[in-house]
């Protein structure tokens, strides 16, 4: 049924439909609406889950490590500082092969305090063994959250569904909320591959000597690799039932494009409009939306980007001392491909600043104008800042 | 009344503890009461090692090893999952050392206890970070040498009173226990097992390696800690009702200190000062228990 929902409520609806058993969370702006909705669902019986109102994000994930080890479906949501606080346990969750699903609302890190959108928080967790899926709108957020449970449970790895603060979490849009019976067909009850059981006592997460640890890590690497083929299958099933599909990456007008913009999150929606305008002016421009970031679908990128003359990556994040993170990953994916197009890196929208159509057009024209990138990253829309100077 | 120690063992013969380890004795006695319907959450501590390396395990019940500071939280999650599954028989236990309880894990413990999570939290206390090599914790007593309080830097702060901190949360049941008093410990574990809500057991567990004592006097030293009032045996119900379980005869703390390498630097003056502290603490406890007005 179509309803006008806030992005946060779309997440909560998906969690309700997924019949999660244990939710654990700590409040942080702009994640709060998600857990408020879920608290209500648990309180009025729309969702038969235990809701643990823990004393920190660290404990929120720790509690889910306990619950997931006990063989039930689990969920949490966080953002920014909260995700950073969870860092140790992000590694623990994937190392323990627990299919926890978390919605992460992209928000800038302090200082200075900034509650607006910025991807550095989630991208800083790229090496923790979590699958990461970036969403563009509320419908995709709802759908992806449902898919995340199935994916996590198939490969026994945790999944992070990522959405932009406010632009997505607090924006109302029409959303098709699927019927429970259809969701039940797509997402059967959780059947854990292992769990603590007093009738079959085992020790989980114990000391591992060098003779076995490496194999365990290799198993995680193989499970990650499997995601590249399993996620499209899950999407296929999803499309068969609900008629919607997004793709691990989505190429838009890329076939004959000479310059391809690469985006993720809500910037993609603005970029769709920009490339339409540019195409109307006869510019051969395409757009590539990245949804699956971990595992990184390198092969898809190579296939789609190879024919282009130039690639322009828009990063709403930055790795100090290096460059935008999506740009880094793309360069790494392309570097062994002979004659690959040069990758132009652009930084935009840090700390929630608007990424306007003007900025995106500007990025296109700059890329077209230059033969090769002038720098690893070009910061777009920087204002002149009066730096504090010593008064004489 | 004396209770018999149950014969059934829940530890396999063989573990990775040092000889004379009080923590190994503590678990052995504890599990005899708890039995097979128990899930142990084991945050980083000596027992992370004692329990054995993959794929072996010393315990005959399931263990979830967890990060250092997560004892209270992981147990909350296990309990929530068991509740949802309708398993009311299994008891969830967090088994943590003093570092993971008094220090890094205190927030998660406080949070869990404030929510009155239905689990037993056991702190086996060997008064320092023994797993990493005898570094001071907030449980290390006044006067002790450790590898991070060496030479003249011996610890000059009192040991944190963890039971009082828990009692301040109005926890349903908090008790001290000691490996040298097995009947008392077994009775308390039995009592804790039957109570609903958050329960806390503070078990004194000597560490021959860290205390610089021969392993064969491990139990004797633990007994002396009770006899000298350094570690009184008592329990607190509902955060208010204090019961003292053992009232020692006069026994100077000096006797306890002189047997341990970690206190050898203390002067007569230091020992006199410590004796005063111990007397003060005991008096305070007697008042709380209504045995002294």
Interface residues (C-beta under 8 A of the other chain):
Chain A: X21 X22 X24 X48 X49 X50 X52 X53 X54 X55 X56 X58 X59 X60 X62 X63 X64 X65 X66 X67 X68 X69 X70 X71 X72 X74 X88 X89 X92 X196 X197 X198 X200 X201 X202 X203 X204 X205 X206 X207 X208 X209 X212
Chain B: X36 X37 X38 X39 X41 X48 X49 X51 X52 X53 X54 X55 X57 X59 X60 X61 X62 X63 X64 X65 X66 X67 X69 X70 X72 X73 X74 X75 X76 X77 X78 X79 X80 X81 X82 X83 X84 X85 X90 X107 X108 X110 X111 X114 X115
